[in-house]
Amino acid sequence: MVRPKQIVGVYLAAGSSRRMGTAKQSLELAAGICLGGLALLKALACAELAQVIVVVRQGDALHWLPEAAHNQLASGRCRLIVSPDAELGMAHSLRAGIQAAEESEADGVMVMLADQPFIDGSTLEELIAAFNVEVGCDFVASGDSGVPKPPVILGRGMWPAASALKGDTGARVLFHLPAFRGQIIEAASLTFMDVDTVERYKEAKDIYKHQIMLS
C-alpha cells in the first residue's frame, strides 16, 4: 500500500497590514475571537497535516494565537517561525516557512493565509486528498472561478522555485510554468475573502456573527 504523502502546513501571519493600518491578526470578530486565529484553528484541526508552521513578524506579541495553538506548541505539532525579512513582502515569509519545512520529511507544504478567516476544513481535506491521489502532481490549488489561490499545496519539487520569489509575489506565478503540473479544485467564494480594509473587517464580523447564529 502506498503511504499518504506527508504534508506540513505553512501559515503565513507576518503581513504588515498596510491597507488596514493596524495589525489585523489581533482584530476581534467577536469577543476573544481574533481574525488571525480562525484559519489557524482549521489547520490545527486537520489531522492530515503532520505539523503546522506559523510564520510571524519580529516583535509580534501573538495575542491573536488561539488556546489550541498554545497547546499544540507544547507538543511540537504547531511551530512558530520568525520571518526576518517579512517587511520585504509575502514571498520572504513563504521562504521562511519552506526552509522550516525542509527540516522535515514532508512531501509538500499547504500554504494558508492568516487574513482568510473563512477557510473551510473540508476544503483542506479535498486539497490533501487530490495531492495524495495524483502521481507526479507538483501543486494542488483552491480555485476561485478557475483562478488558483491559497490554500494551496506545493510539492517538494516546487520549493526551490517558490523560495526564489521576492517581494509580494505569490506562488501563483509558478503555476503557469510548463515545468510544473498541478490541479485546481473549485472552492466556495467565501474561502477567498481577504480582510485587508476596514470595510472588509466590518463585513467579516457580520459574516462571523451570522455563522455563529446558524451553528
C-alpha positions, 0 to 999 in steps of 0.5 A: 500500500502506498503511504499518504504523502506527508504534508506540513502546513505553512501559515503565513501571519507576518503581513504588515497590514498596510491597507488596514493600518493596524495589525489585523491578526489581533482584530476581534470578530467577536469577543476573544475571537481574533481574525488571525486565529480562525484559519489557524484553528482549521489547520490545527484541526486537520489531522492530515497535516503532520505539523503546522508552521506559523510564520510571524513578524519580529516583535509580534506579541501573538495575542491573536494565537488561539488556546489550541495553538498554545497547546499544540506548541507544547507538543511540537505539532504547531511551530512558530517561525520568525520571518526576518525579512517579512517587511520585504513582502509575502514571498520572504515569509513563504521562504521562511516557512519552506526552509522550516519545512525542509527540516522535515520529511514532508512531501509538500507544504499547504500554504494558508493565509492568516487574513482568510478567516473563512477557510473551510476544513473540508476544503483542506481535506479535498486539497490533501486528498487530490495531492495524495491521489495524483502521481507526479502532481507538483501543486494542488490549488483552491480555485476561485472561478478557475483562478488558483489561490491559497490554500494551496499545496506545493510539492517538494519539487516546487520549493526551490522555485517558490523560495526564489520569489521576492517581494509580494509575489505569490506562488501563483506565478509558478503555476503557469510554468510548463515545468510544473503540473498541478490541479485546481479544485473549485472552492466556495467564494467565501474561502477567498475573502481577504480582510485587508480594509476596514470595510472588509473587517466590518463585513467579516464580523457580520459574516462571523456573527451570522455563522455563529447564529446558524451553528 
